[in-house]
Amino acid sequence: MGPFLIRPTVTIAAGGDANVFNDADPGRRQDLVLTATPRADLFVRAGRTWVTGSGAEDLSWYREYSSERAASGKYSIGWVAPLTRVTAAAAGQVSRLHERPGLEIDLRARRQDSGLIGAVEFSTGGGLFVGARGERRMVAFEQERFQD
């Protein structure tokens, strides 16, 4: 291995959630939300290629509704091989989330989202590139008991 670079960052955000439980009725519940996201990106030179990695943790804190407090982690590792006219890349990622999967889903469901990515890119000259990418994603929701 050769030289490496670590890029740490921390992001802090504060705001209000005007509809914490995504209620349709007029009695919507509001709360103050603080989110801290520590993150680290790693780049390691390995011969003519690069090994990359990243890790981030979203820490969400609700002032009144402590049941909505959560930590969500996102991690990835990859490999990039920039050759003369061809660049190949492969990566894997895993996320352990506790947030709404989309706007139409009210529940902050715990789930694991993982994936594999492969890509190849060819330089045809003159700044033109042709590439292909394949991705496989898997999502598994945690089995929980729900009450009305």
N, C-alpha and C positions, 0 to 999 in steps of 0.2 A: 504494500500500500504506500501511497505517497502522501502529498499534502491533503489537508482536510479543512473544511470550513463549517463552523457551527453558527447559526444565526438564531439567537433567542429573541422572542418578542412577547410582550404582555399587552393585551387589549382590555380596557375596562369601559363598560357601557352602562348607563343608567337611563331609565325611562319608566313610563307608566304603561301598564297593560289595562286597557279600558274594558276588556271582556275576558277575564282570566279563564273562565270555564266555557267560553264560546257559546254562551246562552243566547237563544233567540228571543226570549222574553225581555220586557223593558227593565227588569230588576237585575241588570248586569252587574257583576262584581268586579271592582277595580282594585289594583294593587301596584305598589312600587316594585320594580324589578332591577336588580343589579346583576350584571354578568361580567365575570372575569375570565379571560382566555389566555392562559400561558401556552406558548408554542415554541417548538425548537425544530429547525430545519438543519439537516446534516448533509454535506456533500463530501465524498471521499474519492480522490483520484486513484484508480486502479489500472495502471498501464495506460492504454489509450482510451479507456472507458471510465465512466463515473458510476459510483454507487450513491444513491440518494435515499434519504429517509426523513420522515417528519412525524411529529407527535403533537397533539393539541388536546386540551381538556377545557370544555365549556362548563363553567361553574355558575349556575343560575340560582339567585337567591330572591325569594319573594318575602316582603315584609310581613304581611298578614296571613297568607295562605301557605303555611310551611309544607303542606302536602305536595305542593308544586315545585319545591326546591329540587334541583337535580344536578348531576354531573354527567356529561357526555364526552367520551373520548374518541378521537379519530387518529389513526396511525397508518403509516404507509412506508413501504420500502420499494426501491426501484433500481433499475440498471439501464444505463444509456451507453450505447456504443456508436460514437460518431466516426465512421470510416470515411474514405475518400469521397465517394458519391452516394453511399448508402448509410443510413442511420437506423439502427435497430434499438428497440426499447421494450422492457418488460417491467411490470409493477404488480404489487399486491397491496391491498388495503383492507383494513377492518375498522369498523366504527361500532361503538357500543353507545346507543342513543337512548335518551329519555325525553322525547319531544314529539310534537304533533307531526305525523308523516306528511300531511298536506292540509290545505285549507278546509277540505270537506270532512276531515276526521277530527272530532272534538277531544278525544282522549290522548294524553301524552303517554303513548305506549312505549314500554321498554322493548328494544329490539337490537339485533346485531345485523349489520349490513356489511358484507364482505365482497370482494371482487378481485378478479385477475384481469390484467390488461396487457396486450401485446400490440406492437406497432412497428411498421417498417416504412421508411421514406427514401425515395430515390431523387437525386438531383439530376435534372435533364440539362442543366446549364442555363445561363441567362436569367437566373433567379426563379426558375420554374421548378416546382417540386411535385411529385406524384407519390401518394402514400396510401397505406391501408392500415386499418386498426380493427382489432377484435376485442370484445369485452364480455366477461361473464360476471354477472352479479347474483348474489344470493342474499335473501332477507329472511331472517327468522325472528318471529315475535315471541316474547316471553309469555309463557302460559300463566295467567293470573286469574284470580277469582274476582268477579265483578258483582257488585250489589247495586240494586236500584235505590 
